[in-house]
Amino acid sequence: MNLPEVRESLRAIQRAATAIAEEADRALSALENTDPANPSRWLCYPLHIETKRINSPFGVERATFTHEGIDFYAPLGTPVLASADGVVSRTYEGRFYGKCVVITHPHGGKTYTTYSAHLDRWSVAAGQRVRQGETIGASGNTGNSTGPHFHMTLVEVGNPKRLRGISLVGCIDPMPLIMNPP
């Protein structure tokens, strides 16, 4: 092997080692961010707030749709937290969800997406890695909202579905997965 081939071989080993280290970090993070008493609870409470209260639970029938998320009590400007480690897929402002942060979370061999909606502002950008409990924005009253609160939709990636023009997959109730729920 000549010197350029040795360099390339060492770079390939370095890339492989980096990929292994990143996978180990993800696995350790998943273990650390799970309630040891109940391993199925892996999401943190999504607000930095003393009073934990639900304004509207998952699955409530409304006039024209079924509520496919949870509305949490949150005064205007309450810090909104990443529920789990992940990568910000996008931030956008839409007619229904208002200002919204979309985060993709790998967990237990599956991929989940959270939609954090009706924000007053976001503090993250597309492509950014976030850690569980990191502030991603502030609660607000944007989009189709009747007052300040925080809306969270959790989607298990798998079967295509559309909700008010947003491509969603398998909406599930996040409450059973949240550590320290109200």
Helices and strands as residue ranges (DSSP letters): H 3-32, E 54-56, E 70-73, E 79-81, E 86-94, E 98-107, E 110-122, E 129-130, E 135-139, E 149-163, E 166-172, G 175-177
